[in-house]
Amino acid sequence: MNQLVAEIDRRPLSWLQIGVVLLSSLVALIDGYDLALIAFAVPSIAASWKIEPHQFAYVMAAAHIGIVPGSMLLAPMADRVGRKPVIVISLLAAGLFTLGTVLATDLIHLFACRLMVGVALGACLPTAYALTSDYLPARRRAALLTLMFCNIAVGGAIGGMLTPVLTAAFGWRGLFVFGGLLAVSVAAVVTWLLPESVHFLARHRPNDRRLGMILARIAPGFQLGRDRTDGAFSNAPLTTSAIAIWRAPYAAAAGLLCALSVLNCLVLNLLVAWLPVLLSRTGWTSSASSGGGVMLQIGSVLGGLGLSFLIDLGLGRLVVTGAFLTLAVGLGAFLIVPSDPLMWGVLLVLVGSVTGGSQFILNAVTASIFPSPLLAAAIGAVGAAGRAGAIVGPLVGGMLIASGYGAATILATLVPAAVVCVFISLRLNLGRIGQPGAPPASMPGTA
């Protein structure tokens, strides 16, 4: 283990590290609001434009399509030019394109704006995650990274709660004005307060005065080695190329994590995109349907925090496998449980806790496997893989709705994806993830 990592691991959390988690959580909250926004806006837009909701399937998928190039092409730049600049520019771009959505008059314009928002968020999320991970000790990394990433669900929940208020006062465009201005405002706050990654500075800019200021706050008295890099990163790969994550000893873990991300994102994003529509078709009121989306997001937050705590205890395989098994049972239960808001509300919290929670801990596991010089690229790759499922999910949901299937049947069709995730998770050795000095998750003998 390199000197800087060991130093961070042995010290208590400083206020600077706590501040990094809080600021990155704010970034995740904004991203979550912007990602979920279209799902809450579609019923109002469809009514205003007098078209059927299922015609928005490609618009629902647009942001997730954009996240693929953002994650794969732009996020790895953070390993070269710095984490903070990528986060700030991405937030500004997301805010401006969200504001541009208010000018949309047809599905093509709406699709284009959502696509560009996705590109920006694809660069922003993995980079914020990587920067936060660089500041955290291994013993608390999974829990604190999940706490940060759970704010994506919080942002989605806030969107659901604000939807009736904003649409009543300003129409559907009010949702996008609020989201756009919020993103631009947070970009300004991040520019002012968020420090650059300490690992990035130590590796690429060892003479930057910011490095000394940061070390003085998180590890007083610690000095890097004579050349400022070899001692701090003696075990780090020499390349920051995204290709390196597909080489030994990381390739197997990368493949398994990507497979889980694809399938879980398919389930999660079908639910996020179409849940308000599905619930309204079972007889729920408009406000209750939005509330159902909030229940899903609340479950994601609670599940993510609970699962990450267990991950930090070294129960990786049991946690991940059990979560996907619970997801399969929960989705199947919609076929037999009455569709009233109370009963289905409980199920939505349960399903949200294991599907949203699993996605959060997959990111924490990724951060535990890959070293800092590869981290933005690794998180970007796993996120980009998940976008394949995120793209397919809303499209499949739109086709099933257009075919006339009921809500319970559509939800139950997701059970096979959850079952496949159970078998994949059994192949991924996660026993020591989150423990200091843990080797890559997929290497033989590490469970």
C-alpha positions as CSV (number, residue, x, y, z in Angstrom):
1,M,0.0,0.0,0.0
2,N,1.5,3.4,-1.0
3,Q,2.4,5.9,1.6
4,L,-0.3,8.5,1.0
5,V,-3.1,5.9,1.0
6,A,-1.7,4.4,4.2
7,E,-1.5,7.8,5.8
8,I,-5.2,8.5,4.9
9,D,-6.2,5.1,6.2
10,R,-4.6,5.5,9.6
11,R,-5.9,9.0,10.4
12,P,-9.3,10.1,11.6
13,L,-11.5,12.0,9.1
14,S,-10.7,15.7,9.0
15,W,-13.2,18.5,8.4
16,L,-11.8,18.8,4.9
17,Q,-12.7,15.2,4.0
18,I,-16.1,15.6,5.5
19,G,-16.6,18.8,3.4
20,V,-15.6,16.9,0.3
21,V,-18.2,14.2,1.0
22,L,-20.9,16.9,1.5
23,L,-20.0,18.9,-1.6
24,S,-19.9,15.7,-3.7
25,S,-23.2,14.7,-2.2
26,L,-24.7,18.0,-3.4
27,V,-23.3,17.3,-6.9
28,A,-25.0,13.9,-6.8
29,L,-28.3,15.4,-5.7
30,I,-28.3,17.8,-8.6
31,D,-27.5,15.0,-11.0
32,G,-30.3,12.8,-9.5
33,Y,-32.8,15.6,-9.9
34,D,-31.8,16.2,-13.5
35,L,-31.9,12.5,-14.4
36,A,-35.3,11.8,-12.9
37,L,-36.8,15.1,-14.1
38,I,-38.2,13.8,-17.4
39,A,-40.1,11.0,-15.7
40,F,-42.1,13.4,-13.6
41,A,-42.5,15.9,-16.4
42,V,-43.8,13.5,-19.1
43,P,-47.5,13.3,-17.9
44,S,-47.8,17.1,-18.0
45,I,-45.9,17.4,-21.3
46,A,-48.0,14.7,-22.9
47,A,-51.2,16.4,-21.8
48,S,-49.9,19.8,-23.0
49,W,-48.8,18.4,-26.4
50,K,-51.8,16.0,-26.7
51,I,-49.7,12.9,-27.4
52,E,-49.6,9.5,-25.7
53,P,-47.0,9.0,-22.9
54,H,-45.5,5.9,-24.5
55,Q,-44.3,8.1,-27.4
56,F,-41.8,9.6,-25.0
57,A,-39.9,6.3,-24.7
58,Y,-36.8,7.6,-26.7
59,V,-36.9,10.8,-24.8
60,M,-36.8,8.8,-21.5
61,A,-33.7,7.0,-22.8
62,A,-32.0,10.1,-24.2
63,A,-30.1,11.1,-21.0
64,H,-28.9,7.5,-20.6
65,I,-27.7,7.4,-24.2
66,G,-25.7,10.5,-23.6
67,I,-24.2,9.2,-20.4
68,V,-22.4,6.5,-22.4
69,P,-20.0,8.8,-24.3
70,G,-19.8,11.1,-21.3
71,S,-18.7,8.2,-19.1
72,M,-16.4,6.5,-21.5
73,L,-14.8,9.5,-23.3
74,L,-15.0,12.5,-21.0
75,A,-14.8,11.0,-17.5
76,P,-11.4,9.4,-18.1
77,M,-10.0,12.9,-18.9
78,A,-10.3,13.6,-15.2
79,D,-7.4,11.2,-14.6
80,R,-5.3,13.4,-16.9
81,V,-6.5,17.0,-16.4
82,G,-7.9,16.9,-12.9
83,R,-11.1,15.9,-11.3
84,K,-12.4,19.4,-10.3
85,P,-12.4,21.1,-13.7
86,V,-14.3,18.2,-15.2
87,I,-17.0,18.4,-12.4
88,V,-17.4,22.1,-12.8
89,I,-17.7,22.2,-16.6
90,S,-20.0,19.2,-16.6
91,L,-22.4,20.8,-14.0
92,L,-22.5,24.0,-16.1
93,A,-23.3,22.1,-19.2
94,A,-26.0,20.1,-17.6
95,G,-27.6,23.2,-16.1
96,L,-27.5,25.1,-19.4
97,F,-29.0,22.2,-21.4
98,T,-31.7,21.7,-18.7
99,L,-32.6,25.3,-19.1
100,G,-32.7,24.9,-22.8
101,T,-35.3,22.2,-22.5
102,V,-37.9,24.9,-21.7
103,L,-37.7,26.0,-25.4
104,A,-38.7,22.5,-26.6
105,T,-41.8,22.3,-28.8
106,D,-41.5,18.7,-30.1
107,L,-40.0,15.4,-29.2
108,I,-36.9,15.9,-31.3
109,H,-35.9,19.1,-29.5
110,L,-36.7,17.4,-26.2
111,F,-34.6,14.4,-27.1
112,A,-31.6,16.5,-28.1
113,C,-31.6,18.5,-24.9
114,R,-31.9,15.4,-22.7
115,L,-29.1,13.7,-24.7
116,M,-26.7,16.6,-24.0
117,V,-27.7,16.6,-20.3
118,G,-26.8,12.9,-20.3
119,V,-23.3,13.6,-21.8
120,A,-22.6,16.1,-19.1
121,L,-23.8,13.9,-16.3
122,G,-21.9,11.0,-17.7
123,A,-18.7,13.0,-17.2
124,C,-19.7,14.5,-13.8
125,L,-20.9,11.5,-11.8
126,P,-17.9,9.2,-12.1
127,T,-15.5,12.1,-11.6
128,A,-17.2,13.3,-8.4
129,Y,-17.2,9.8,-7.2
130,A,-13.5,9.3,-8.0
131,L,-12.5,12.6,-6.3
132,T,-14.4,11.7,-3.1
133,S,-12.9,8.2,-3.0
134,D,-9.4,9.7,-3.2
135,Y,-10.0,11.4,0.2
136,L,-11.5,8.5,2.1
137,P,-9.9,5.8,4.3
138,A,-10.7,2.2,3.2
139,R,-12.4,1.4,6.5
140,R,-15.2,3.9,5.8
141,R,-15.0,4.2,2.0
142,A,-18.0,2.0,1.0
143,A,-20.4,3.7,3.6
144,L,-19.3,7.2,2.8
145,L,-19.3,6.8,-1.0
146,T,-22.7,5.2,-0.8
147,L,-23.9,8.1,1.4
148,M,-22.7,10.5,-1.3
149,F,-24.2,8.5,-4.2
150,C,-27.5,8.0,-2.4
151,N,-28.1,11.7,-3.0
152,I,-28.9,10.8,-6.6
153,A,-32.0,9.1,-5.2
154,V,-32.6,12.1,-2.9
155,G,-32.5,14.4,-5.9
156,G,-35.0,12.2,-7.6
157,A,-37.2,12.2,-4.6
158,I,-37.0,16.0,-4.3
159,G,-38.1,16.1,-8.0
160,G,-41.1,14.0,-7.2
161,M,-42.1,16.1,-4.2
162,L,-41.7,19.4,-6.1
163,T,-43.5,18.3,-9.2
164,P,-47.1,19.0,-8.1
165,V,-46.0,22.4,-6.7
166,L,-43.9,23.6,-9.7
167,T,-46.2,22.3,-12.4
168,A,-49.2,23.9,-10.7
169,A,-47.5,27.2,-10.5
170,F,-45.4,27.3,-13.7
171,G,-46.4,24.2,-15.8
172,W,-43.9,21.5,-16.8
173,R,-41.3,24.1,-17.8
174,G,-41.0,25.2,-14.2
175,L,-39.4,21.8,-13.4
176,F,-36.6,22.4,-15.9
177,V,-36.0,26.0,-15.0
178,F,-35.6,25.1,-11.3
179,G,-33.2,22.2,-12.2
180,G,-31.1,24.2,-14.5
181,L,-30.6,27.1,-12.2
182,L,-29.8,24.8,-9.4
183,A,-27.1,23.0,-11.4
184,V,-25.5,26.3,-12.4
185,S,-25.6,27.5,-8.8
186,V,-24.0,24.3,-7.5
187,A,-21.2,24.6,-10.1
188,A,-20.4,28.0,-8.6
189,V,-20.3,26.6,-5.1
190,V,-18.0,23.7,-6.2
191,T,-15.7,26.1,-8.0
192,W,-15.3,28.0,-4.8
193,L,-15.1,25.3,-2.1
194,L,-14.2,21.8,-3.6
195,P,-10.5,20.9,-3.5
196,E,-8.8,19.0,-6.3
197,S,-8.1,15.4,-5.7
198,V,-5.1,14.9,-3.4
199,H,-4.0,11.8,-5.3
200,F,-4.2,13.6,-8.6
201,L,-2.1,16.5,-7.3
202,A,0.5,14.2,-5.7
203,R,0.9,12.2,-8.9
204,H,0.7,14.9,-11.6
205,R,1.4,18.2,-9.9
206,P,3.6,17.5,-6.9
207,N,4.9,21.1,-6.7
208,D,1.4,22.6,-6.7
209,R,1.0,24.7,-3.5
210,R,-2.6,23.3,-3.1
211,L,-1.1,19.9,-2.3
212,G,0.8,21.1,0.7
213,M,-2.3,23.0,2.0
214,I,-4.5,19.9,1.6
215,L,-1.9,17.6,3.3
216,A,-1.7,20.0,6.2
217,R,-5.4,19.6,6.8
218,I,-5.9,15.9,6.3
219,A,-2.4,14.5,7.4
220,P,-0.5,17.2,9.4
221,G,3.2,16.5,9.5
222,F,3.1,14.0,6.6
223,Q,5.7,14.5,3.8
224,L,5.8,12.8,0.4
225,G,8.9,11.0,-0.7
226,R,11.9,12.8,-2.2
227,D,10.6,12.9,-5.7
228,R,7.1,13.5,-4.4
229,T,5.6,10.7,-6.4
230,D,7.4,7.3,-6.1
231,G,6.9,7.1,-2.4
232,A,3.3,8.1,-2.6
233,F,2.3,5.9,-5.6
234,S,4.9,3.1,-5.8
235,N,2.2,0.5,-6.5
236,A,0.1,2.6,-9.0
237,P,-0.1,1.7,-12.7
238,L,1.9,3.9,-15.0
239,T,-1.0,4.5,-17.4
240,T,-4.3,6.3,-16.9
241,S,-5.7,4.8,-20.1
242,A,-9.2,3.3,-19.8
243,I,-7.7,0.2,-21.5
244,A,-5.7,-0.6,-18.3
245,I,-8.8,-1.6,-16.4
246,W,-9.3,-4.5,-18.8
247,R,-5.8,-5.9,-18.0
248,A,-4.8,-8.2,-15.2
249,P,-5.5,-8.1,-12.3
250,Y,-8.6,-6.0,-12.9
251,A,-10.2,-7.4,-16.1
252,A,-12.4,-10.1,-14.5
253,A,-13.7,-7.8,-11.8
254,A,-14.4,-5.1,-14.4
255,G,-16.4,-7.6,-16.6
256,L,-18.5,-8.9,-13.8
257,L,-19.2,-5.5,-12.4
258,C,-20.2,-4.2,-15.8
259,A,-22.6,-7.2,-16.3
260,L,-24.3,-6.5,-12.9
261,S,-24.5,-2.8,-13.7
262,V,-26.2,-3.5,-17.1
263,L,-28.9,-5.7,-15.7
264,N,-29.6,-3.7,-12.5
265,C,-29.7,-0.4,-14.4
266,L,-32.3,-2.0,-16.8
267,V,-34.6,-2.7,-13.9
268,L,-33.9,0.5,-12.0
269,N,-34.4,2.8,-15.0
270,L,-37.5,1.2,-16.2
271,L,-39.0,1.8,-12.8
272,V,-37.7,5.4,-12.5
273,A,-38.9,6.2,-16.0
274,W,-42.4,4.7,-16.1
275,L,-43.5,4.2,-12.5
276,P,-45.7,7.3,-12.3
277,V,-47.4,6.2,-15.6
278,L,-47.8,2.6,-14.4
279,L,-49.2,3.6,-11.0
280,S,-51.7,6.1,-12.6
281,R,-53.0,3.2,-14.8
282,T,-53.7,1.1,-11.7
283,G,-56.0,3.9,-10.4
284,W,-53.6,5.9,-8.3
285,T,-54.1,9.7,-8.3
286,S,-51.5,11.9,-10.0
287,S,-50.1,13.0,-6.6
288,A,-50.1,9.4,-5.3
289,S,-48.3,8.3,-8.5
290,S,-45.5,10.9,-8.0
291,G,-45.4,9.7,-4.4
292,G,-44.8,6.2,-5.6
293,G,-41.7,7.4,-7.3
294,V,-40.6,9.1,-4.1
295,M,-41.1,5.8,-2.2
296,L,-38.8,4.1,-4.7
297,Q,-36.1,6.7,-4.2
298,I,-36.4,6.7,-0.4
299,G,-36.0,2.9,-0.5
300,S,-32.8,3.4,-2.7
301,V,-31.3,5.7,-0.1
302,L,-32.1,3.4,2.9
303,G,-31.0,0.3,1.1
304,G,-27.8,1.9,-0.1
305,L,-26.8,3.0,3.4
306,G,-27.7,-0.3,5.0
307,L,-26.0,-2.4,2.3
308,S,-22.8,-0.3,2.3
309,F,-22.5,-0.7,6.1
310,L,-22.6,-4.5,5.7
311,I,-20.1,-4.2,2.8
312,D,-17.7,-2.4,5.2
313,L,-18.0,-5.3,7.6
314,G,-16.6,-7.6,4.9
315,L,-19.9,-9.3,4.0
316,G,-19.6,-8.4,0.3
317,R,-20.8,-11.6,-1.5
318,L,-23.6,-12.2,1.0
319,V,-24.9,-8.7,0.7
320,V,-24.8,-8.4,-3.1
321,T,-26.3,-11.8,-3.7
322,G,-29.0,-11.4,-1.0
323,A,-29.9,-8.0,-2.4
324,F,-30.6,-9.4,-5.9
325,L,-32.4,-12.4,-4.6
326,T,-34.7,-10.0,-2.6
327,L,-35.2,-7.9,-5.7
328,A,-36.4,-11.0,-7.6
329,V,-38.9,-11.9,-4.9
330,G,-40.1,-8.3,-4.5
331,L,-40.8,-7.8,-8.2
332,G,-42.7,-11.1,-8.4
333,A,-44.8,-10.1,-5.4
334,F,-46.5,-7.3,-7.4
335,L,-48.5,-10.1,-9.1
336,I,-50.1,-11.2,-5.9
337,V,-50.2,-8.2,-3.7
338,P,-53.2,-5.8,-4.0
339,S,-52.3,-2.6,-5.9
340,D,-53.5,-0.1,-3.2
341,P,-51.0,2.6,-2.2
342,L,-50.2,1.1,1.2
343,M,-49.4,-2.4,0.0
344,W,-47.6,-1.5,-3.2
345,G,-45.9,1.4,-1.3
346,V,-44.2,-1.1,1.0
347,L,-43.1,-3.1,-2.0
348,L,-41.8,-0.1,-3.8
349,V,-39.6,0.8,-0.8
350,L,-38.3,-2.7,-0.7
351,V,-37.6,-2.9,-4.4
352,G,-36.0,0.5,-4.3
353,S,-33.8,-0.5,-1.4
354,V,-32.3,-3.5,-3.2
355,T,-32.1,-2.2,-6.8
356,G,-31.1,1.4,-6.1
357,G,-29.1,0.3,-3.1
358,S,-27.3,-2.4,-5.2
359,Q,-26.3,0.2,-7.8
360,F,-24.9,2.4,-5.1
361,I,-22.7,-0.3,-3.6
362,L,-21.5,-1.5,-7.0
363,N,-19.9,1.9,-7.3
364,A,-18.4,1.6,-3.8
365,V,-17.0,-1.8,-4.7
366,T,-15.5,-0.4,-7.9
367,A,-13.8,2.3,-5.9
368,S,-12.4,-0.3,-3.6
369,I,-10.9,-2.4,-6.4
370,F,-9.2,0.2,-8.7
371,P,-6.3,2.5,-7.8
372,S,-6.7,6.2,-8.0
373,P,-5.0,6.7,-11.4
374,L,-7.6,4.4,-13.0
375,L,-10.5,5.2,-10.8
376,A,-12.4,7.8,-12.9
377,A,-12.0,5.5,-16.0
378,A,-13.1,2.4,-14.0
379,I,-16.2,4.1,-12.5
380,G,-16.9,5.6,-16.0
381,A,-16.7,2.2,-17.6
382,V,-19.0,0.5,-15.1
383,G,-21.4,3.4,-15.4
384,A,-21.3,3.4,-19.2
385,A,-22.0,-0.3,-19.2
386,G,-25.0,0.3,-16.9
387,R,-26.3,2.9,-19.4
388,A,-26.9,0.0,-21.9
389,G,-29.4,-1.3,-19.4
390,A,-30.6,2.2,-18.6
391,I,-31.3,2.8,-22.3
392,V,-33.0,-0.5,-22.9
393,G,-35.2,-0.3,-19.7
394,P,-37.3,2.8,-20.7
395,L,-37.6,1.5,-24.2
396,V,-38.8,-1.9,-23.1
397,G,-41.2,-0.2,-20.6
398,G,-42.6,2.0,-23.4
399,M,-43.2,-1.0,-25.6
400,L,-44.9,-3.0,-22.8
401,I,-47.2,-0.1,-21.9
402,A,-48.0,0.4,-25.6
403,S,-48.9,-3.3,-25.8
404,G,-51.5,-2.9,-23.1
405,Y,-49.8,-5.0,-20.3
406,G,-50.8,-4.1,-16.8
407,A,-48.5,-2.6,-14.2
408,A,-48.1,-5.8,-12.2
409,T,-47.3,-7.9,-15.3
410,I,-44.7,-5.4,-16.5
411,L,-43.0,-5.3,-13.1
412,A,-42.9,-9.1,-12.9
413,T,-41.2,-9.3,-16.3
414,L,-38.1,-7.9,-14.6
415,V,-37.7,-10.9,-12.4
416,P,-35.4,-12.9,-14.8
417,A,-32.9,-10.0,-14.9
418,A,-32.7,-10.0,-11.1
419,V,-32.2,-13.8,-11.1
420,V,-29.3,-13.5,-13.5
421,C,-27.7,-10.9,-11.2
422,V,-27.9,-13.4,-8.4
423,F,-25.8,-15.9,-10.4
424,I,-23.3,-13.3,-11.6
425,S,-22.8,-12.0,-8.0
426,L,-21.9,-15.5,-6.9
427,R,-19.0,-15.4,-9.3
428,L,-17.6,-12.1,-7.9
429,N,-15.5,-12.6,-4.8
430,L,-16.3,-9.7,-2.5
431,G,-15.5,-11.0,0.9
432,R,-12.7,-8.5,1.8
433,I,-13.9,-5.5,-0.2
434,G,-13.8,-2.4,2.0
435,Q,-11.1,-3.7,4.2
436,P,-7.6,-2.0,4.2
437,G,-5.3,-3.8,1.8
438,A,-8.0,-5.9,0.1
439,P,-6.9,-7.3,-3.3
440,P,-8.9,-7.0,-6.5
441,A,-12.3,-8.6,-6.0
442,S,-12.2,-11.1,-8.8
443,M,-8.7,-12.6,-8.1
444,P,-8.8,-16.2,-6.9
445,G,-8.5,-16.7,-3.2
446,T,-9.6,-13.2,-2.2
447,A,-13.0,-14.0,-0.9
